[in-house]
Amino acid sequence: MTEALPCPLTLEDSERDVVRRVRDGDADAYRLLVERYQARIHRLVGRLLGPDHGDVDDVVQEVFVKAFFSLGKFREDAMFGTWITRIAINRARDELKKQSGRVSLDAEPGEEAVRGLHDLLSTEDSPVEEKDEASESAVSGLVARTVAGLPERSRVVITLKDMEGHSYQEVGRILNCSVGTVKSRHARARERLRKMLAPHVSGFIRR
């Protein structure tokens, strides 16, 4: 009797099923997880390492290799996305230890960057107005390079909360800490970021 071949998996299959298939020896199933999370992890690692880091692709590849060989430690009551994000952050932290010095801003930002920074870093709870493409482009490079100069803990929480758009609860799950701790770290990180940007963007902080 011919042994039935396993049904092919698609991106719509549950992640737990995919993980089980990989653990059972179906290495090809891991490709689905890579396809689902590669862009997200690449963006996260790129933001953590900063725009001037040249080895983002290598670091991302190492993240997925480590995740593959660590699937035996993955708890099925957890979210795979949260788990691999944590691996990516830890790998980025290791990479950051190799870097020394701080990122410097060698050019004064224009008016579009100033307006974008007002929206991004305002301490007020007012709605953020829609920004045009020029404003987005002007502020993104300035903020990315400045975030890259933050201490590692501040860089991680700013990246996850403000740049990746995770909720406080999601950040807490990723960093394995309480929501209160996340909020405290986030407030301190934003204040540090404002202080770093203040000398370069005259008058952008709302008093």
WOJO-V149056 format. One line per field, one symbol per residue. ss: DSSP state (H for helix, E for strand, C for the rest). burial: I if it has 9 or more other C-alpha atoms within 8 Angstrom, else O. A space follows every 50 residues. Layout:
ss=???
burial=???
This chain:
ss=CCCCCCCCCCCCCCHHHHHHHHHCCCHHHHHHHHHHHHHHHHHHHHHHHC CCCCCHHHHHHHHHHHHHHCHHHCCCCCCHHHHHHHHHHHHHHHHHCCCC CCCCCCCCCCHHHHHHHHHHHCCCCCCCCCCCHHHHHHHHHHHHHHHCCC CHHHHHHHHHHHHCCCCHHHHHHHHCCCHHHHHHHHHHHHHHHHHHHHCC CCCCCCC
burial=OOOOOOOOOOOOOOOOOIIOIIIOOIOOIIOIIIOOIIOOIIOIIIIIII IOOOOIOOIIOOIIOIIOOOIOOIOOOOOOOIIIIIIIIOIIIOIIOOOO OOOOIOOOIOOIIIIIIIIOIIOOOOOOOOOOOOIIOIIOIIOIIIIIII OOOIIIIIIIIIOOOIOIIOIIIIOOOIIOIIIOIIOIIIOIIIOIIIOI IOOIIOO
